[in-house]
């Protein structure tokens, strides 16, 4: 039986620290593992201690090249997807390598944006991203640009029941 708490560790491709925080396991379904982070959770962001000011939930899909963060107001990004390597679980710790590209849907306008292409290109050269990794990352970004725009689940309403578990 898995514990209620999960440690989420994001690193960059070169192994440097990116994000690290505890999260509560909310559910597991055909989409993946849903975890929640409440206001006041101690975390590490870019190697520095931090405290989460706005709660959120994270969908960690199986065998996908992305993770999905779902946010309540007042955060301006309703959905924030990091393009990543597929998650690797070790017990109740999940290791995720952030590949720089992000696909974001804005709350007010519904605009879907691809972000940090410059950082992806810079790190592709600096860290030596393999061609297949670049292909997977670009394919995941293209797929998410469509799904966040057309209301494909879990990006339409499915996530809201889980988000209510960390905001109520």
C-alpha positions in Angstrom: 0.0 0.0 0.0 1.3 3.4 -0.9 1.6 6.1 1.8 -0.5 9.2 1.8 2.5 11.4 1.2 4.6 11.6 -2.0 7.9 13.5 -2.5 8.0 15.2 -5.8 11.5 15.9 -7.1 12.1 17.8 -10.4 15.6 18.2 -11.6 17.0 19.7 -14.8 18.6 17.3 -17.4 22.1 17.9 -15.9 20.9 16.8 -12.4 20.7 20.3 -10.9 17.9 21.0 -8.5 14.7 22.5 -9.8 11.7 21.8 -7.5 11.3 19.5 -4.5 8.2 19.3 -2.3 5.9 17.0 -0.4 2.4 16.4 -1.7 -0.6 14.4 -0.6 -1.7 11.5 -2.8 -5.3 12.3 -3.8 -6.2 9.7 -6.3 -4.9 7.3 -8.9 -6.8 6.7 -12.1 -6.3 5.8 -15.8 -4.7 9.3 -16.3 -2.0 8.8 -13.6 -1.4 9.8 -10.0 -3.0 13.0 -8.7 -1.2 14.8 -5.8 -2.1 17.9 -3.9 -0.1 20.7 -2.3 -1.7 23.0 0.2 -1.0 26.6 1.1 2.0 26.9 3.4 3.8 23.7 2.2 7.5 24.1 2.6 9.3 23.4 -0.7 12.5 24.0 -2.6 12.5 26.1 -5.8 15.7 26.4 -7.8 17.6 25.1 -4.9 16.3 27.7 -2.4 13.8 27.1 0.4 10.3 28.4 -0.4 6.8 28.2 0.9 3.8 27.5 -1.4 1.5 30.6 -1.3 -1.2 29.1 -3.6 -2.4 25.5 -3.4 -2.3 23.3 -6.5 -2.7 19.8 -7.7 -0.3 17.9 -10.0 -1.2 15.1 -12.4 1.7 12.7 -12.9 0.8 10.6 -15.9 2.2 7.2 -16.6 4.7 7.0 -19.5 4.0 10.6 -20.7 6.5 13.4 -21.5 4.7 15.9 -19.3 3.2 16.7 -15.9 0.1 18.9 -15.4 -0.3 21.5 -12.6 -3.8 22.8 -12.0 -4.2 26.0 -10.1 -7.0 27.9 -8.4 -7.4 31.7 -8.6 -5.7 34.1 -8.1 -2.9 32.3 -10.1 -3.2 33.5 -13.7 -2.3 30.1 -15.2 -5.2 27.8 -14.8 -3.2 24.8 -16.2 0.6 24.7 -16.4 2.2 21.7 -18.0 5.9 21.1 -17.8 7.4 19.0 -20.6 9.4 16.4 -18.8 10.8 12.9 -19.2 8.4 10.2 -18.1 8.1 10.1 -14.3 10.2 7.5 -12.4 8.9 6.2 -9.1 11.0 5.0 -6.3 8.6 4.0 -3.5 6.8 7.2 -2.6 9.2 9.5 -4.3 8.7 10.5 -7.9 11.7 11.8 -10.0 10.9 14.0 -12.9 13.4 15.7 -15.3 12.1 19.1 -16.4 12.9 19.7 -20.1 12.3 23.5 -20.0 9.3 23.7 -22.4 6.0 24.6 -20.8 2.4 24.7 -22.2 0.2 27.1 -20.2 -3.5 27.9 -20.4 -4.3 31.4 -19.0 -7.3 31.6 -16.7 -9.0 34.8 -18.0 -8.5 34.6 -21.7 -8.2 30.8 -22.2 -5.1 31.5 -24.3 -2.8 28.5 -24.7 0.9 29.4 -24.9 4.1 27.4 -25.6 6.8 28.9 -23.3 10.6 28.7 -22.8 11.5 27.5 -26.3 14.7 29.6 -26.0 15.7 27.9 -22.8 14.9 24.5 -24.3 17.2 25.3 -27.3 19.9 26.6 -25.0 19.8 23.5 -22.8 19.5 21.2 -25.8 23.0 22.3 -26.8 24.4 22.8 -23.3 23.2 19.5 -21.9 23.4 17.5 -25.1 19.7 16.5 -25.4 19.5 13.4 -27.7 17.5 13.6 -30.9 14.8 11.2 -29.6 14.4 13.2 -26.4 14.0 16.4 -28.5 11.4 14.6 -30.6 9.4 13.3 -27.6 9.5 16.8 -26.0 8.3 18.6 -29.1 5.6 16.0 -29.7 4.3 16.3 -26.1 4.3 20.1 -26.5 2.3 19.9 -29.8 -0.2 17.5 -28.2 -0.7 19.6 -25.2 -1.2 22.8 -27.2 -4.2 21.0 -28.8 -5.6 19.4 -25.7 -5.5 22.5 -23.5 -7.2 24.4 -26.3 -10.0 22.0 -27.2 -11.2 20.9 -23.8 -9.8 17.4 -23.8 -9.9 15.8 -20.3 -8.4 16.1 -17.9 -7.9 19.7 -18.9 -11.6 20.7 -19.1 -13.3 19.9 -15.8 -12.0 16.5 -14.5 -9.3 18.2 -12.4 -11.7 20.4 -10.4 -12.8 17.6 -8.0 -9.2 17.1 -7.0 -8.4 20.8 -6.8 -11.3 21.2 -4.3 -9.5 18.8 -2.0 -6.6 21.3 -1.5 -8.6 24.6 -1.6 -11.6 23.9 0.7 
